[in-house]
Amino acid sequence: MRHTLSSRFQGGFLGAAIGEILAARLAAHPSEARAWAEIGFGGSLGAPEPLASEPLASHWGKWTIDQMCRLTRSPSAFSEPPTKPPMSLAGLAIALLPLAFFYHEDSHLLNRQVQRRLDQWQMPREAGMGAIAIGYAISLILREQVQPLDLIPQILAEMPDSAALTDTLTQVQSWLVEASIASQFSAHRLFGVNSLPVSISVSPTLVSLETIPIALALYAFLSTPEDFRLSLLRVAQFPSQNACVHRLTCSLTAALSGAHNGRGGLPQDWRRLLRDDLSRDNLARDNLARDNLVRDNLERRSPLSLSWDVRSESELLECVNRFVSAWSGMHNPVRHNLYSNPPVAVSIPRIIRPI
């Protein structure tokens, strides 16, 4: 096993948050792209304002955390339907990432659980196809069965019929197989929503347009699966006429690569995006740290708190650690201190699994 499952869980969720915040940051500050590629994140860079000013509905991480917390309490505790998110093929793939991780051992159970959420939200079956495709990819990653040229055919073989997404994934597979200049050019064109390849633009509906983040995330990850930084930078630096599509693409790419490369594969400098102490550092430099009201207001406006509804990287990791404990069979991990010495775990015999 190259990475422990807990490291892969952490890498997947931390990566998804990094991808979303990085996309918003580069949209606001395009000139930073070179610095990110060469030296990573510098502490002197502040939080991007567009993340705070965008509609709340665009922050899919909030639904990711909601689903994670529900599964942590109990895999069957869904008597009260969660708040209904907007219908978005790629957005729901982010919101339902916890299902992909929790049910990665059984693709049929994953399919049923996704459909269950769609029924609760009164959404059509087609809306969950992106979540199922990404979920199957996560499943193969966590089971260490990733072969770049075989992954998409495996997804298509398992996935329910979906004309728009099937055509898109078939096109991505052709890029990966050909690995030519022409296929690279096609991938570049796909980022421009107004100049889509024929396979995508046959039916210019909202659903078909929203297959773009799914396709590009899989392409970016599978073409450079061992390099988180390169996979994410390739999609983050492409120009896009749709900010939401760009952010979803980056978040999905980083989730896939983070799950594959584990927490240790995420650049340390980039992870500083998730830490609220950057806000305090900037306040101190500006001699504003004395004003508690200003400090508290800026912390609330930190990128991670706005997009994922958690205050810091450590809080996100705590959520993920409890989530992994629930998956492994720990009884009610919310009630126990996961960092106690020795750690406490209570469960029926032979149900707790190594992580």
C-alpha positions, 0 to 999 in steps of 0.5 A, a space after each residue: 500500500 503506497 499510502 494509508 487510507 486515512 492519508 488518501 481520505 485527508 488528501 482528497 478533501 484537503 485537495 478539493 478545498 485547495 483546488 477551489 480556493 486556488 481557482 478563485 485566487 488565480 481568477 482574482 490575481 492572474 499574475 500570481 500563476 507563475 509564482 505558484 508554479 515556481 515557488 508555491 504560495 507566499 505568506 504575503 499574499 492575502 485572501 482573494 475577495 471574489 471568494 467572499 463576494 460570490 453567492 453562497 450557493 457556489 460554495 459546494 464545500 459546505 454541502 461536502 462538510 454537511 454530508 461528511 458530518 451526517 455519515 460520521 453520526 451514522 451511515 443511516 441517519 438521514 431522517 431529516 433531508 439536508 438542505 437542497 443544493 442547486 442542481 449542478 452535475 459537477 457541483 453535486 460531484 463535489 457535494 457528494 464526495 463523502 459518499 464516494 469515499 465512504 462507499 468506495 468498496 462497493 460501487 453498486 451501494 455507492 450508486 444507490 446512496 447517490 440516488 437516495 440523496 437525489 430522491 431526498 432533494 427531488 432531483 432527476 437521476 441524470 443530475 447524479 451522473 457526475 457524482 457517480 463517475 467521480 465516485 467510481 474513480 475515487 473507488 478505484 483510486 482508494 483500492 489502488 487499481 488506477 491504470 490511466 488508460 483503463 480507468 475511464 473504460 472501467 467507469 463507463 462499464 459500471 456507470 448507468 447510461 448517461 448520453 451526455 456524460 458517456 460521450 464526454 468521457 469517451 472523448 477524454 479517453 481518446 485524448 489519453 490514448 492518442 496523447 498527441 498535439 491534436 488531442 492537447 489542442 482539443 483539451 484546450 478548446 474545451 475550456 472555452 465554453 463558447 468553443 466546445 468540441 462537437 462531442 460536447 456541443 451536440 446538445 448545448 444544455 446546462 447538463 451537457 455543459 456541466 460535463 466539462 469539469 468532470 471531463 477535464 478533471 479526469 483528463 488532468 489527473 490521468 495524464 499526470 497522476 503522480 504530480 498533484 502540483 502539475 495536474 492542478 496547475 494545468 487546469 488552474 492556468 487555463 483561461 475560462 469564460 465561466 468562473 464556476 466551471 473553472 472552480 469546479 474543475 480545479 476542485 475535482 482535479 485536486 480531489 482526485 489527485 489528492 486521493 491518489 497521492 495522499 496528504 503527503 503529496 500536497 505541497 506544503 506551501 499550498 496548504 497554507 491557503 487553508 490556514 486562518 493564521 495567514 489573516 492574523 499575520 497580515 493583520 499584525 503587519 498592518 498594525 491592526 491586530 490590536 482590534 479584536 473586532 477586525 481580526 474576528 471579522 477577517 477570520 470569518 472571511 477566510 477562504 476556507 471558512 467561506 467555501 467549506 464552513 470550517 475555520 482552519 485546516 486543522 478543523 477540516 482534518 479533524 472532520 476528516 479523521 472522524 469521518 475515517 473513524 466512522 468508515 472504519 467502524 468506530 462507534 460514535 466517533 463524535 463523542 470521543 477525543 480522537 487524539 486521546 492517549 491511548 485513542 478510544 474506539 468502541 465497536 462490535 467485534 471484527 468490524 473495525 478496519 485498519 486505516 
